[in-house]
Amino acid sequence: MVIRSKTFIEYYEEDIALFRTIWSRFWLGLLIILMLLFPLVSDRYSLYVINITGICMVGAIGLNILTGYTGQISIGHAAFIAVGAYSTTILGESLGVPALILIPLSGFIAGLMGVIIGFPCLRLRGLYLAMATMAFGIIIEYILFHAHSLTNGPMGMASPPLSIFGFKLDSHIRFYYFVGAVVVILATCAKNLMRMKIGRAFIAIRDRDIAANIIGVNLTYYKVLAFGISSFYAGVCGSLLAYYMTHINPEYFNMFLSVEYIAMIIVGGMGSILGAILGAFFITLIPEALRILLGVISTQFDLKGVVFTDQVKVASYGLFIILFLILEPGGLYAIWLRVKSYFRTWPFTF
């Protein structure tokens, strides 16, 4: 008789499994059940916030692949989201492309744009790369405002209705299950991608690109590939956003949106798929918590001038970025690892 302690890995199948232990599968199943039951006990506004959070998770995963795993700083992530959103709106309205084709197609269009931008940025790093991507975002924003024949300028465009095989996803609860499935699929793909040769090459470039080049990693190929994959995720994020909001305009895709996604991966934890998900959840819900808090303060102390504005939201993002960089550089993912390690080894913590 063989007694297995489940402490050590004995088979290759266990080594490559995403969820290795029975307890991890149990908690995953419990999480899925809670996610499926959540719409039944929540109101419409809560569903709206969670749906926006799910869309942001897709974009945050894409930016984390580029910045967290590959070490390529980008402040133009909002531009690729805009490319995906406007690709969905233009192709959906003019050609009537089905949603199941249009969502990945918008991602590929944004990914192609990322590859085009990635080539001239190969020799740039650090602050220079950040400024180059920011310049690209400014160019895209200018085009969205002034290309009236294509984007309808500041007035924006109405998005096509979202339907899958003739079934319209025209309610918050229906979109919730759809975006949840998309997040699970794309997060699983990203997790497995980072465990493959491509992911190891990304990490090697991030840690020391010269050493990676010496051991045979093609820097040109993998840097451009990182831009392409990141932009693909951003394009899918933009496509989902266009479908959900039903109307898009250039004012949404400004540099502050890029700062918001940077805050997500820093707060969540760079170089982690789970960190991107946690960061998107945290950064999306924080403005709602601040809005409620300021409302309570203004009511209790009769401060009519205390209101939640976009400036307050951006300032809160900056504050959390500073706090996490100083106090917890690993982000929420590092906190989660410590908590998990504590309960796994309790009471023999040491």
N, C-alpha and C positions, 0 to 999 in steps of 0.2 A: 504494500500500500504506500502511495506517495502522498505526503502531506505538503501542501503548498501554502506558504505563508502570505503570498501576495505582496511581499516586500521587495523581492528581487524579480527582475525580468528573466524568464526562462526560455521564451520562444520569440522568434523574429516577429510573428504576428502581434505579440504584445508590445514589442518595441516600436512598431510603426503605427499602433492604434492611437487615435486621437484621445480616446477615453479608456484608460488602461485598467482601472479598478471598477469593482462593482458599485462602490459608493459614488464614484464620479458619474457613472451611468444612471444611478438612482437620482442624484440631484439634477442631472440633465433632464431626465423624464419628468421630475416634479416641476422644473422650470417651464418645460413645454406645456404641461397641463395648466399651469397658472397663466401662461401667455394665451392659451386658447380660451380660458374662462374670463380673462380680463374684460373684454368688451361687454360681457353680460352684466357686469356690476359697475360700469363706469358711465359717465355722462358724455355728451357729444364733445364738449370742449376738451376733456381729458383725452378722448380718442384723437382729437385733432393734434394735440401736443405730442402724443406718442407717435402718431403717423409722421409728423415732421421730424421727430427724433430718429425714427427708422430711416428716413431719407438721408438725414445727416450722417448716420452710421456708415452708409455706403460711401459717401464722399470722404469721411474721415479715414476709412480703411485705405482708400486710394492714396490719400496724402501721406499716410503712415508708411505705405510701401515705398514711396519716393523719398521722404525725409527721414522717417524713423529707421527703415531697413537699409536704404542705399546711401543716406547721408547727403542727399541733394536738396538744398533748401529751396522752397518755392513759395512766393507770395502772390502767385497768379492763379491759384487753384480756382478762384471764382470764375475766371475766364473760361476754363474748360467746362465748368458746370453750366455756364451760359451757352456755350457751343452745343452741349447736349440738349438743353432746354429749347433753344431756338431750332435745332434740327428736328426735334419732335414736333414742334408747333408748325413749322413750315412744311415739312414732308407729310405730316398727318392731315393738314388742312388742304394742301394742294394736290397730293397724290392719293390720299386715303390709305396710306400704308397701315396694315394691322398693328396693334400694339405689341404683340409678341415678336414681331419683326422689327418694329420701330425702336423699341427700347434698346436692344443690343446694337442696332444699327447706329443709333445716336451715340452709344458708347464707342463704337468703332470710328465714327467721324471725329469725336473728341480725341480718341487715341491716335488717329492719324495726325491731328493737329499737334498733339504732344510729341510725336516723333519728329515732326518738322521743326518744332521749337527745340527739341533735345539736341539735334545735330549742331547748331551754332553755339550751344551752351556747353559743349564738351570740354572746352579748355577753361571754363569758369568754375569757380568754387567759392563757398562761403558768401561773403557780402556781395561779391560781384555777380554770383549766380542769383542771389535774392533780388538784386536790382534789375537784372535782365528779365526775370519772370514777372516782377512787378510792372516793368515797362510793357510787357506783352499784355498784361491785364488791363493796363490803361488804354492800349490800342484797341483791344476788343470792346471795352466800354465805350470808347469814342465811336467805333463803327456801329454799335447797337443804337446809339443816340442819333446818328446822322444818316445812316443808310435807310431812309424812309421807305424806299421801294421794296426793301427786303425785310426789314424788322418793324416797320411802322413807327420808328422813332420813339420818342418819349411816351407815346400813347400805348405802346405795347401791343401784344397780340393775344387773341383768345386761343386757348389750347383745345385740341380735339377731345371728345369724350373717350374715356377709357373703357374698353370692352374686350373680353377674352372669350373667343368662340361664340360671339353673340351675347354673352352674359355681361351686362353693364355693371361696372364697379362704381356706382354713382352715390355711394353712401360711405360714411366714415368707417363703419364696421367692415364693410366689404373690402375697402382699400387697406384696412389694418391687416387682414389676413394675407392679402396679396403682397404688401410691402414686407411683411414678416417673412414670407417664403423667399422673397428676393434677397433679404438680408442674410438669411440662413445659408442660401446657396452661395452667394458671393463671399461671405465670411469663410465658409468651408473651403472654397476654391483658393482664397488667399492664404489660409492656414496651411493647406497642403502645398501650395506654391512655395511658401517660405521653407518647407521641409525638403524641397527638391534641390537639384543642382542650381537652378536659377536663384532661389532664395539664399543659398550659401554664397553664391557669387555676389549678390547684393550686399550681404553682411560683410564680406571680405573687402569690398570697395569702400564701405562705410568706415570700417575700422582702420584700414591702411591700404589705400589704392595702389601705391607703388609696390608694396609687397604682393598684392593681389595680381598685379601685372607681371611680376617676376615669376610667379607660380603658374602662369598661363591663363589668367582670367582676361578675357577680351574687354577692356574698359569701354571702348566705343560701343560695342554691341549691347552690353548689359546696362550701361547708363541710358542709352536711348530706349532700350526695352523697359527700363523702370519708368521713364517718362511716359511711354505708351500705355503701360498697364495702369499707372496712376490716373492718366487722363481718361482711360476707358471707364474706370470706376466713377470718375467725376462726371463723365457724360451720362452714364446710367443714372447717377444722382440727379442731374439736371432734367433728364427725361421724366423721372418719377415726380419731380417737383412740378414740372409743367402740367402733367396729367392731374396732379392733386389740387394745385392752386387754380386751375382752369383759365388763368390769365397771367401772363408774365410781362414784365417791363424792365428796361435796363437799370432802373434805380436799385433793384435788388442785388445785381451782380457787380457790386463795387468792391473796393479794396478791403472794406471792413468785413465783408463776407470771408475773404481769404484769411484775415486775422482771426475770425471766429473759428475757422477750421484749424489754424495753427494752435489756438488755445485748446481745442479738443484733443489733439495728439500730445500736447505737452502735459495737460492736466491728466489725461488718461494714461499716458506712458508711451514714449516713443519706442518703436521696435517691437510692438506687440499688437496682435489683432484684437485681443480682448481689451487692451488698453484703449484702442481707438473706439471700440463700442462703449466702454465705460465713460470715456471723455465726451463722446457725443451725447450720451444720456445726461451727464452732469452739466455740460455747458448749455444744453437746450432747456433743462429744467430750472437752472439758476435764475434766469430772467423772470420766470413765472413766480419763483419764491420771493425774489426781490420786489416784484410788483405787488404781491400780497402783503409783504412786510411794510412797504412804503404806504400802502393803503391803510393798514392798521395804524401806523404811526400818525398819518395825517388825520385820521378819524379821532384817535384818542387825545391828541394834543391840539386839535383844531388848526392844523397847518395846511391851509388850502394850496400853498405853492409847492408842496412836496408831491411831485408826480414822477412816474417812471417814464423816462425818455430814452431815445436811442443813444444819446451821449452817456447816460447812466449805464446802459447795457455794455457799451464798448469799454467804459472805465472799469466795470466789474471784470470784464475779460482780462484787461491789463493787470488788475490787482491779483487775480487768481494765477495768471502766468508768473508774476513775480513771486508770489507765495510758494508755489509749487517748485519753481526753479531753486529757491533758497532752502525751503524746508524739506521738500520731497522731490528730488529730480527724477526719480523713477515713476512718479505719478501714482494714480489710483491703482494701477496694476501692481506696483511694488507693495503697496499697502495690502492688497488682496493676497499676494504671495506670503507676506508675513503672517496674516491672519490664518491662512490655510495651513501654513507650516506649524503654527502654534497648536491648532486643534489636532493636527495629524500626529504630533509628537507628545501631546499632553497625556499624562502629567510629567513625562520625562523630557522636558523642554531642552535640556542640555545633554 
